[in-house]
Amino acid sequence: MKAFARCFVALVLTAMPVSGLAQQYYSHTGVVRAVKLRILPGKTKEFYEAFAYAPKVFEAEKAAGIITGYSIMTSVNFEGPEKWDVMYVLHFKNMAVLDTSADLAEPIIAKVYGSPEKRAEVLRMRAESTEVVSSELVREIQLKPVP
């Protein structure tokens, strides 16, 4: 039994310095979904008519506490195969909220569109006028102070 206790104490003492190395230098603060869209040629008017509902949906989700904020941006002069025209960014409090956001947002989205037919029409217009270049989920971090 003494041999076991000695081995256990030796193991704990050698593991303590290693545990300090495993400490992260930051903490997670939020989750962000960034979606980049490319407007198809000749479809700018249709895209913006359909996308005009997005801020209404985002504001309703923000009021319900599903998202903490959002941004909508346009590209200035990026060229190449990954070129995008419009990007929207949704900010979530944490991963847990993100996991349940679709279920929570469904009745809110339905209310914004007013009817299933209108929602289907707007989503069809959006699908026919744009393509998703990328959709990325990233975690915000806060750096810990230097000791």
Contact map, one row per residue, 1 for C-alpha under 8 A:
111110000000000000000000000000000000000000000000000000000000000000000000000000000000000000000000000000000000000000000000000000000000000000000000000
111111000000000000000000000000000000000000000000000000000000000000000000000000000000000000000000000000000000000000000000000000000000000000000000000
111111100000000000000000000000000000000000000000000000000000000000000000000000000000000000000000000000000000000000000000000000000000000000000000000
111111110000000000000000000000000000000000000000000000000000000000000000000000000000000000000000000000000000000000000000000000000000000000000000000
111111111000000000000000000000000000000000000000000000000000000000000000000000000000000000000000000000000000000000000000000000000000000000000000000
011111111100000000000000000000000000000000000000000000000000000000000000000000000000000000000000000000000000000000000000000000000000000000000000000
001111111110000000000000000000000000000000000000000000000000000000000000000000000000000000000000000000000000000000000000000000000000000000000000000
000111111111000000000000000000000000000000000000000000000000000000000000000000000000000000000000000000000000000000000000000000000000000000000000000
000011111111100000000000000000000000000000000000000000000000000000000000000000000000000000000000000000000000000000000000000000000000000000000000000
000001111111110000000000000000000000000000000000000000000000000000000000000000000000000000000000000000000000000000000000000000000000000000000000000
000000111111111000000000000000000000000000000000000000000000000000000000000000000000000000000000000000000000000000000000000000000000000000000000000
000000011111111100000000000000000000000000000000000000000000000000000000000000000000000000000000000000000000000000000000000000000000000000000000000
000000001111111110000000000000000000000000000000000000000000000000000000000000000000000000000000000000000000000000000000000000000000000000000000000
000000000111111111000000000000000000000000000000000000000000000000000000000000000000000000000000000000000000000000000000000000000000000000000000000
000000000011111111100000000000000000000000000000000000000000000000000000000000000000000000000000000000000000000000000000000000000000000000000000000
000000000001111111110000000000000000000000000000000000000000000000000000000000000000000000000000000000000000000000000000000000000000000000000000000
000000000000111111111000000000000000000000000000000000000000000000000000000000000000000000000000000000000000000000000000000000000000000000000000000
000000000000011111111100000000000000000000000000000000000000000000000000000000000000000000000000000000000000000000000000000000000000000000000000000
000000000000001111111110000000000000000000000000000000000000000000000000000000000000000000000000000000000000000000000000000000000000000000000000000
000000000000000111111110000000000000000000000000000000000000000000000000000000000000000000000000000000000000000000000000000000000000000000000000000
000000000000000011111110000000000000000000000000000000000000000000000000000000000000000000000000000000000000000000000000000000000000000000000000000
000000000000000001111111000000000000000000000000000000000000000000000000000000000000000000000000000000000000000000000000000000000000000000000000000
000000000000000000111111100000000000000000000000000000000000000000000000000000000000000000000000000000000000000000000000000000000000000000000000000
000000000000000000000111111000000000000000000000000000000000000000000000000000000000000000000000000000000000000000000000000000000000000000000000000
000000000000000000000011111000000000000000000000000000000000000000000000000000000000000000000000000000000000000000000000000000000000000000000011000
000000000000000000000001111100000000000000000000000000000000000000000000000000000000000000000000000000000000000000000000000000000000000000001111000
000000000000000000000001111110000000000000000000000000000000000000000000000000000000000000000000000000000000000000000000000000000000000000001111000
000000000000000000000000011111000000000000000000000000000000000000000000000000000000000000000000000000000000000000000000000000000000000000111100000
000000000000000000000000001111100000000000000000000000000000000000000000000000000000000000001100000000000000000000000000000000000000000000111100000
000000000000000000000000000111110000000000000000000000000000000000000000000000000000000000111110000000000000000000000000000000000000000000111000000
000000000000000000000000000011111000000000000000000000000000000000000000000000000000000000111110010000000000000000000000000000000000000011110000000
000000000000000000000000000001111100000000000000000000000000000000000000000000000000000011110000000000000000000000000000000000000000000011110000000
000000000000000000000000000000111110000000000000000000000000000000000000000000000000000011100000000000000000000000000000000000000000001111000000000
000000000000000000000000000000011111000000000000000000000000000000000000000000000000001111000000000000000000000000000000000000000000001111000000000
000000000000000000000000000000001111100000000000000000000000000000000000000000000000001110000000000000000000000000000000000000000001111100000000000
000000000000000000000000000000000111110000000000000000000000000000000000000000000001111100000000000000000000000000000000000000000001111000000000000
000000000000000000000000000000000011111000000000000000000000000000000000000000000001111000000000000000000000000000000000000000000111110000000000000
000000000000000000000000000000000001111100000000000000000000000000000000000000000011110000000000000000000000000000000000000000000111100000000000000
000000000000000000000000000000000000111110110010000000000000000000000000000000000001110000000000000000000000000000000000000000001110000000000000000
000000000000000000000000000000000000011111110000000000000000000000000000000000000000000000000000000000000000000000000000000000001110000000000000000
000000000000000000000000000000000000001111110000000000000000000000000000000000000000000000000000000000000000000000000000000000000000000000000000000
000000000000000000000000000000000000000111111000000000000000000000000000000000000000000000000000000000000000000000000000000000000000000000000000000
000000000000000000000000000000000000001111111110000000000000000000000000000000000000000000000000000000000000000000000000000000001100000000000000000
000000000000000000000000000000000000001111111111000000000000000000000000000000000000000000000000000000000000000000000000000000001000000000000000000
000000000000000000000000000000000000000001111111100000000000000000000000000000000000000000000000000000000000000000000000000000000000000000000000000
000000000000000000000000000000000000000000111111110000000000000000000000000000000000000000000000000000000000000000000000000011001000000000000000000
000000000000000000000000000000000000001000111111111000000000000000000000000000000000000000000000000000000000000000000000000011001100000000000000000
000000000000000000000000000000000000000000011111111100000000000000000000000000000000000000000000000000000000000000000000000000000000000000000000000
000000000000000000000000000000000000000000001111111110000000000000000000000000000000000000000000000000000000000000000000000000000000000000000000000
000000000000000000000000000000000000000000000111111110000000000000000000000000000000000000000000000000000000000000000000011011000000000000000000000
000000000000000000000000000000000000000000000011111111000000000000000000000000000000000000000000000000000000000000000000000001000000000000000000000
000000000000000000000000000000000000000000000001111111110000000000000000000000000000000000000000000000000000000000000000000000000000000000000000000
000000000000000000000000000000000000000000000000111111111000000000000000000000000000000000000000000000000000000110000000000000000000000000000000000
000000000000000000000000000000000000000000000000001111111100000000000000000000000000000000000000000000000000000000000000000000000000000000000000000
000000000000000000000000000000000000000000000000000111111110000000000000000000000000000000000000000000000000000000000000000000000000000000000000000
000000000000000000000000000000000000000000000000000111111111000000000000000000000000000000000000000000000000000100000000000000000000000000000000000
000000000000000000000000000000000000000000000000000011111111100000000000000000000000000000000000000000000001100100000000000000000000000000000000000
000000000000000000000000000000000000000000000000000001111111110000101100000000000000000000000000000000000000000000000000000000000000000000000000000
000000000000000000000000000000000000000000000000000000111111111000000000000000000000000000000000000000000000000000000000000000000000000000000000000
000000000000000000000000000000000000000000000000000000011111111100000000000000000000000000000000000000000001100100000000000000000000000000000000000
000000000000000000000000000000000000000000000000000000001111111111100000000000000000000000000000000000001001000000000000000000000000000000000000000
000000000000000000000000000000000000000000000000000000000111111111111000000000000000000000000000000000000000000000000000000000000000000000000000000
000000000000000000000000000000000000000000000000000000000011111111000000000000000000000000000000000000000000000000000000000000000000000000000000000
000000000000000000000000000000000000000000000000000000000001111111100000000000000000000000000000000000000000000000000000000000000000000000000000000
000000000000000000000000000000000000000000000000000000000000111111110000000000000000000000000000000000000000000000000000000000000000000000000000000
000000000000000000000000000000000000000000000000000000000000111111110000000000000000000000010000110010011000000000000000000000000000000000000000000
000000000000000000000000000000000000000000000000000000000100110111111100000000000000000001111000000000000000000000000000000000000000000000000000000
000000000000000000000000000000000000000000000000000000000000010011111100000000000000000001111000000000000000000000000000000000000000000000000000000
000000000000000000000000000000000000000000000000000000000100010000111110000000000000000001110000000000000000000000000000000000000000000000000000000
000000000000000000000000000000000000000000000000000000000100000000111111000000000000000111100000000000000000000000000000000000000000000000000000000
000000000000000000000000000000000000000000000000000000000000000000001111100000000000000111000000000000000000000000000000000000000000000000000000000
000000000000000000000000000000000000000000000000000000000000000000000111110000000000011110000000000000000000000000000000000000000000000000000000000
000000000000000000000000000000000000000000000000000000000000000000000011111000000000011100000000000000000000000000000000000000000000000000000000000
000000000000000000000000000000000000000000000000000000000000000000000001111100000000111000000000000000000000000000000000000000000000000000000000000
000000000000000000000000000000000000000000000000000000000000000000000000111111000001111000000000000000000000000000000000000000000000000000000000000
000000000000000000000000000000000000000000000000000000000000000000000000011111000000000000000000000000000000000000000000000000000000000000000000000
000000000000000000000000000000000000000000000000000000000000000000000000001111100000000000000000000000000000000000000000000000000000000000000000000
000000000000000000000000000000000000000000000000000000000000000000000000001111110011000000000000000000000000000000000000000000000000000000000000000
000000000000000000000000000000000000000000000000000000000000000000000000000011111110000000000000000000000000000000000000000000000000000000000000000
000000000000000000000000000000000000000000000000000000000000000000000000000001111110000000000000000000000000000000000000000000000000000000000000000
000000000000000000000000000000000000000000000000000000000000000000000000000000111110000000000000000000000000000000000000000000000000000000000000000
000000000000000000000000000000000000000000000000000000000000000000000000000000111111000000000000000000000000000000000000000000000000100000000000000
000000000000000000000000000000000000010000000000000000000000000000000000000001111111100000000000000000000000000000000000000000000000100000000000000
000000000000000000000000000000000001111000000000000000000000000000000000001001000111111000000000000000000000000000000000000000000000100000000000000
000000000000000000000000000000000001111000000000000000000000000000000000011000000011111000000000000000000000000000000000000000000000000000000000000
000000000000000000000000000000000001111000000000000000000000000000000001111000000001111100000000000000000000000000000000000000000000000000000000000
000000000000000000000000000000000111100000000000000000000000000000000001111000000001111110000000000000000000000000000000000000000000000000000000000
000000000000000000000000000000000111000000000000000000000000000000000111100000000000011111000000000000000000000000000000000000000000000000000000000
000000000000000000000000000000011110000000000000000000000000000000000111000000000000001111100000000000000000000000000000000000000000000000000000000
000000000000000000000000000000011100000000000000000000000000000000111110000000000000000111110000000000000000000000000000000000000000000000000000000
000000000000000000000000000001111000000000000000000000000000000000111100000000000000000011111000000000000000000000000000000000000000000000000000000
000000000000000000000000000001110000000000000000000000000000000001111000000000000000000001111110110000000000000000000000000000000000000000000000000
000000000000000000000000000011100000000000000000000000000000000000110000000000000000000000111110100000000000000000000000000000000000000000000000000
000000000000000000000000000011100000000000000000000000000000000000000000000000000000000000011111110000000000000000000000000000000000000000000000000
000000000000000000000000000001100000000000000000000000000000000000000000000000000000000000011111111000000000000000000000000000000000000000000000000
000000000000000000000000000000000000000000000000000000000000000000000000000000000000000000000111111100000000000000000000000000000000000000000000000
000000000000000000000000000000000000000000000000000000000000000001000000000000000000000000011111111110000000000000000000000000000000000000000000000
000000000000000000000000000000100000000000000000000000000000000001000000000000000000000000010111111111000000000000000000000000000000000000000000000
000000000000000000000000000000000000000000000000000000000000000000000000000000000000000000000011111111000000000000000000000000000000000000000000000
000000000000000000000000000000000000000000000000000000000000000000000000000000000000000000000001111111110000000000000000000000000000000000000000000
000000000000000000000000000000000000000000000000000000000000000001000000000000000000000000000000111111111000000000000000000000000000000000000000000
000000000000000000000000000000000000000000000000000000000000000000000000000000000000000000000000011111111100000000000000000000000000000000000000000
000000000000000000000000000000000000000000000000000000000000000000000000000000000000000000000000000111111100000000000000000000000000000000000000000
000000000000000000000000000000000000000000000000000000000000000001000000000000000000000000000000000111111111000000000000000000000000000000000000000
000000000000000000000000000000000000000000000000000000000000100001000000000000000000000000000000000011111111100000000000000000000000000000000000000
000000000000000000000000000000000000000000000000000000000000000000000000000000000000000000000000000001111111110000000000000000000000000000000000000
000000000000000000000000000000000000000000000000000000000000000000000000000000000000000000000000000000011111111000000000000000000000000000000000000
000000000000000000000000000000000000000000000000000000001001100000000000000000000000000000000000000000011111111100000000000000000000000000000000000
000000000000000000000000000000000000000000000000000000001001000000000000000000000000000000000000000000001111111110000000000000000000000000000000000
000000000000000000000000000000000000000000000000000000000000000000000000000000000000000000000000000000000111111111110010000000000000000000000000000
000000000000000000000000000000000000000000000000000000000000000000000000000000000000000000000000000000000011111111100000000000000000000000000000000
000000000000000000000000000000000000000000000000000010011001000000000000000000000000000000000000000000000001111111000000000000000000000000000000000
000000000000000000000000000000000000000000000000000010000000000000000000000000000000000000000000000000000000111111110110000000000000000000000000000
000000000000000000000000000000000000000000000000000000000000000000000000000000000000000000000000000000000000011111110110000000000000000000000000000
000000000000000000000000000000000000000000000000000000000000000000000000000000000000000000000000000000000000011011111110000000000000000000000000000
000000000000000000000000000000000000000000000000000000000000000000000000000000000000000000000000000000000000010011111111000000000000000000000000000
000000000000000000000000000000000000000000000000000000000000000000000000000000000000000000000000000000000000000000111111100000000000000000000000000
000000000000000000000000000000000000000000000000000000000000000000000000000000000000000000000000000000000000000011111111110000000000000000000000000
000000000000000000000000000000000000000000000000000000000000000000000000000000000000000000000000000000000000010011111111111000000000000000000000000
000000000000000000000000000000000000000000000000000000000000000000000000000000000000000000000000000000000000000000011111111100000000000000000000000
000000000000000000000000000000000000000000000000000000000000000000000000000000000000000000000000000000000000000000001111111110000000000000000000000
000000000000000000000000000000000000000000000000010000000000000000000000000000000000000000000000000000000000000000000111111111000000000000000000000
000000000000000000000000000000000000000000000000010000000000000000000000000000000000000000000000000000000000000000000011111111100000000000000000000
000000000000000000000000000000000000000000000000000000000000000000000000000000000000000000000000000000000000000000000001111111110000000000000000000
000000000000000000000000000000000000000000000110010000000000000000000000000000000000000000000000000000000000000000000000111111111000000000000000000
000000000000000000000000000000000000000000000110011000000000000000000000000000000000000000000000000000000000000000000000011111111100000000000000000
000000000000000000000000000000000000000000000000000000000000000000000000000000000000000000000000000000000000000000000000001111111110000000000000000
000000000000000000000000000000000000000000000000000000000000000000000000000000000000000000000000000000000000000000000000000111111100000000000000000
000000000000000000000000000000000000001100110110000000000000000000000000000000000000000000000000000000000000000000000000000011111110000000000000000
000000000000000000000000000000000000111100100010000000000000000000000000000000000000000000000000000000000000000000000000000001111111000000000000000
000000000000000000000000000000000000111100000000000000000000000000000000000000000000000000000000000000000000000000000000000000101111100000000000000
000000000000000000000000000000000011110000000000000000000000000000000000000000000000000000000000000000000000000000000000000000000111111000000000000
000000000000000000000000000000000011110000000000000000000000000000000000000000000111000000000000000000000000000000000000000000000011111000000000000
000000000000000000000000000000000011100000000000000000000000000000000000000000000000000000000000000000000000000000000000000000000001111100000000000
000000000000000000000000000000001111000000000000000000000000000000000000000000000000000000000000000000000000000000000000000000000001111110000000000
000000000000000000000000000000001110000000000000000000000000000000000000000000000000000000000000000000000000000000000000000000000000011111000000000
000000000000000000000000000000111100000000000000000000000000000000000000000000000000000000000000000000000000000000000000000000000000001111100000000
000000000000000000000000000000111100000000000000000000000000000000000000000000000000000000000000000000000000000000000000000000000000000111110000000
000000000000000000000000000111110000000000000000000000000000000000000000000000000000000000000000000000000000000000000000000000000000000011111000000
000000000000000000000000000111110000000000000000000000000000000000000000000000000000000000000000000000000000000000000000000000000000000001111100000
000000000000000000000000011111000000000000000000000000000000000000000000000000000000000000000000000000000000000000000000000000000000000000111110000
000000000000000000000000011110000000000000000000000000000000000000000000000000000000000000000000000000000000000000000000000000000000000000011111000
000000000000000000000000111000000000000000000000000000000000000000000000000000000000000000000000000000000000000000000000000000000000000000001111100
000000000000000000000000111000000000000000000000000000000000000000000000000000000000000000000000000000000000000000000000000000000000000000000111110
000000000000000000000000000000000000000000000000000000000000000000000000000000000000000000000000000000000000000000000000000000000000000000000011111
000000000000000000000000000000000000000000000000000000000000000000000000000000000000000000000000000000000000000000000000000000000000000000000001111
000000000000000000000000000000000000000000000000000000000000000000000000000000000000000000000000000000000000000000000000000000000000000000000000111
